[in-house]
Amino acid sequence: MTEKNFYNILRDIRNKVLHPLYFLMGEEGFYIDVISDFIEDAVLTDTEKEFNMSVLYGRETDIPSVISTAKRYPMMASHNVVIVREAQHLQQIDGLLPYVENPLESTILVICYKYKTLDQRTKFFKTLAKKGVVFTGKKLYDNQVPGWISDYVTRHGYKIGPKALQTLADHLGTDLGKIVNEVKKLFINLKKGSEITTEVIEQHIGISKDFNIFELQHALGTRNSQKAYQIAKYFADNPKNHPFIMTTAVLYQYFSKILLYHSLRDRSQKNVAAELGIPPFFTKDYAQAAKNYAPARIIRIFSLLRQYDMKSKGWDNETTDHGELLKELTYHILN
């Protein structure tokens, strides 16, 4: 069976369409955890798990032990379920090949190979893909995060507006585990069908609706100096919630999109949203920012961001803290 996507795998497991092998790999561990946990919870009853569920760990086991456990027949259950967590620590993972070539149909062997991927040219990978389910969890790019959050919120029966969506995306980064944990806090405190707003986010997650990275971008883009300085000071006073390195990384992405806007011939809302990877609602903000920042000025800002990133790491700076650096950087971007 060829590689399948995340939701198809979950749907099949829910419908009892099960396979003898699941090889879950890739940089994004969130997907691997969800699929393996779902198999652990959904395939066997609590009573059946007592004799038919084995959870092994790559640091504590070896290939012969995995194969031996996988070859057990189920006792008073439909399947023997074997989950190997942290399988990236197993020595010579391709030593599983003899079992993979002829897996036991009554066993469900789940290999959780986090933060790495197999070479698809190998016999081991090709046999896995033929005999079972191979899934690769890929890290999201920054511009994919808003769409992922929107889809996740919608699938769980809630709504979210563009501003709230961007606030979450800009603040939480690309760590899906972190995103899900924070969004679940909102679900717990909202009725099904409710809309997630910036006010709700501030109340239950603590991201200020007025002083966050999204609002800093907007203040810089519109050249609202007073607001930008206020936010920079707020970040400086709350460094744990607003790390300098994360702020500069997001600003780099922001100005990169403005520079990209300058290069677009087709500046229709649909095309700008697609090219910049932003919700259509925000295209007018980038159009305004492009008027305020010519390409040459953006190149200078990139130089400033690199310079202050180096300063934050101690280069040519022994005394100035990150908060003061952000205030200086904000001033130089605007002037």
N, C-alpha and C positions, 0 to 999 in steps of 0.2 A: 504494500500500500504506500502511496506517495505521501510526502509531507502534507499535513492538514493544518488548517488554521485553528486558532484557539477556541472559538465558539463552536465550531463543528465538532471538535473533540469532546467538549463538555456536553453538547447535545446528544452525541452518540452514547456517551457513558450514561447519561440520564435515561436514555431509551434502551439501555442494556445491550447496545451494540458494542461489544468488547473485543479486544485484540490481545494476543498472547504477549506482545512486546510494545512498550512505550519508551522511546528514547527521547528525553526532554533535555534540550541543550540551549546554550546561548547566553549572551551578556545580561539579558533582563530576567532576573530570578523570579520576579513576581508571577509570571505565567507558569513557570515550572512548579512553584509552590501551590498555586491554585489547582492545577491539573492533578498533581500527585495527592494533594489533600482531598480532592473530590473523589478520586478513586478509592482512597483509604476510607472515606466516609460512606460512599454510596454503594459499593459492590457487595459487601458482606453485612449481615446483621451483627449486633454486639455479641451475640452468643457464638456465631460462626467465627468471629475474629479471634476468639480465644485459641483455636487450634489451627487457623488457616491464614493468619496475618503475620508477616515478618517484616520488620523495618530494620534495615542494616545501614551502616555508615561507612563511607569509603575509607576513612582513616583507621577504622577498627576491623575491617574485614579484608578478604582477598577474593580473587576470581574463583578458585575452587569452592570456597564457601558459598558464594553467590549461586554458582551452578548447582551445587548440592541442594541448597534451599529451594531453588526454582524447580528441581526435579521431584519434589515431594508431591504426592497426590492429596487432594483435598479430603478432609474428614467431615462427613455429614454437611457438605456445602458444595456449591457449584464450582467454586474456584479456590485455588491457593494464590493469595496475593502477596507478592514480594516487592517491597519498595526499597531501593538503594539510594539513600540521600548522600549528598556530597560525593557523588561518584567520580568527580574530577580528580579525587585523591587516590582512586584505585590505581594500582600499578598495572600497566599493560592491559588497558581496557579491551583491546582487540582480542585478548585471550578468551573473551566470551563467544567468539565466532562459532565454535563447534555447537554450542547451545543455540545460538541465534539461527543457525542453519536448520535446526530441527527442534523448535521450541515445543514444549508441552502445551497442548491446547487447553488443558484445565488450569494452567498457571497464568497469572497476569504479572509479568515482570516489568517494573517501572524503574527506569534508570534516570536519575536526576543529575545531569552533567552540567553544573552551573558555571557560568562565566567563561565557558570555552565552547568551541564547536569542533566537530570531526572534519577531517579531510574527506570531501565528498567523492574523491577519486578512488578511495580505498575499497577493497572487497568488503571490509567490515561494514562501512556505511551503506554500500549498495545492497548488502544482504539485509541489513536492518530495515531499509526503506521498502524492500520487497516483502519481508515477513511480518512487519509490524507498522507502528505509527512513529514517525520521526517528526518532532516539532522543534523549531528554532525560535527562541524568544529574543527578539531584536530590540535594542535600546531605541527609544523614540528620539527623533531630532526635536530641537526646541519648537520648531514651527508645527510639529505634529501634536504637541501636548494639548492645545485647546480643543482640537477635534476629538482627541481621545477622551478628555474629561467630559465633553458634551455628550458623546456617545454613551459613556459609562453612566452619567446622570440620567439620561433618557431611558436607558435599559432598565433602570431601577425605579422608573415611574415618577421622576421629578423633572423640574424645568430649571433652566439657568439662563440669565440674561448675558449679553455680550460683555458688559463691563465686569460683572462678577466672574465670568468665565476667564477673562484675561487676567484679572487680579489673582485668581488661583494659579493659573498657568505660570505667571511671572514670579510668583512667590514660592511655589513648591518645586519648581524645576522639573527634571525628567524622571525622577525616582518614582516609579508607579506604586511601589509599596507605600511610600510616604503619602502620595496623592490619595490613594484609596483610604488610608487610615484617617486622613483629615476630612475627606468627603463623607465618610461614614459618620463622623461626628455631627455633620449637618443633617444626614438622614434621620439619625436618632431623635433630633430635636424638631423635625418638620413632619407634617402630615403628608402622606402620599399625594402626589400631584401638585404640591406646593412649589413655589419658585425660590431658588437660591439667589439671594440678593447680596450686595456688598454689606448691607446692614447685618444680615444673618451671618455672613462670614466673619465680620468683626466681632459679633457677640459670642460665637461659638468656637472660632479658631484663633481669634486674636489678631487677624490681619486688619489694620486700620483702613477704613474706607477712604480716608483722606490722606494718609501718610504711608504709602506703599510704593513699590517699584513701578507699578503701572502709572500711578499719579506723578511720580518723578519724571518718567518718560514724557508724559503729556505736558508737564510744566516746561520741560526743556524744549519739546517740539514746538510749543506755542510761544516760547521765549518769555514765559511768565516768571521773571527773575525772583520776585518775592515768594511765590509758591515753591519754586525750586529750592531756594535757600532754606525755607521752613522745613521742607522734607529732608534735605541734607542734614540739617541740625537734628531733626528727629531720629534719623538713622544713626547719627554720631552718638546720640544719647542712648540708643538701644542697639549696640553693636552685635549682641548675641542673636537678635532676631533679624538683623540686616547686615550680614558679613560683607565687608568691603569687596572681597574677591567675587562674591556672587553678584553684587551690584554692578561692578565694572563689566562682568561677563554679559549681563543682560543689556547693559547700555551699548556694548559692542555689537550685539545682535540687532539692537534697535537701530543704530546708525547705519549698520550694514543694509538693513531693509530700506532706509531712506535713500542710500546711495543706489540701491537696485532700482528704486522707483524712478530715479533720474534717467536710468538707461532704458526704460520701457517706452516703446512707441505706442502701444495700445494701453491707454490709461482708463479704460472702462472699469467700472467697479468690479465686474466679474473677473477680468484678467488680472487686475492689481491684486485682488484677494488671493487668486490662485498662485501668482508669481511670488508674492511676499509671504504666503502661508498664514494669512490673517483672516479673521471673520470680515465679511463684506462691510459690516457696520463701521469698521475702523479705517476704511480706505480714505475717507475725507481727512482724517487726522494726519495720515502720511502725506497726503497732497499738501496740506498746510505746512507740515514740517519741512517738506522739500523746498517750499518757497523760502523758508527761513534759513535753510542750510544748503548752500551751493556745494557741488562735489568737492571743490578744493578745500572748503572749510571742514567737510566731513573727513577728508584725508588727514587734516591737521588734528581733528578730534581723535582719530585712531592713534595718532602718535602720542597724544596726551594720555589716552587710556593705557597704552603700553608703558609710558613713562611712569605713571602713577601706580601701575601694577608692580613695576620693579621697585618703586619706593616703598610700597606696602610690604615688600619682602626684604627690606633693609638696604637696598642698593642706593647709595648716595643719600641715606636718611637714617639717622640714629636716634632721633628724639620725637619726631612728629608721629602721633598716633593715627590710626586708621580714620577716626572720625574727622580729624582736622584735614587729613588728606582728601577726604570726600568733599569737604567744604571748598578746599582749594580747587579741586577738579571741577566742581560745579561752576565755580566762578570763571575758570578758564574756558569751559565749554561755551558759556554764555557771552564771553567778552573777547 
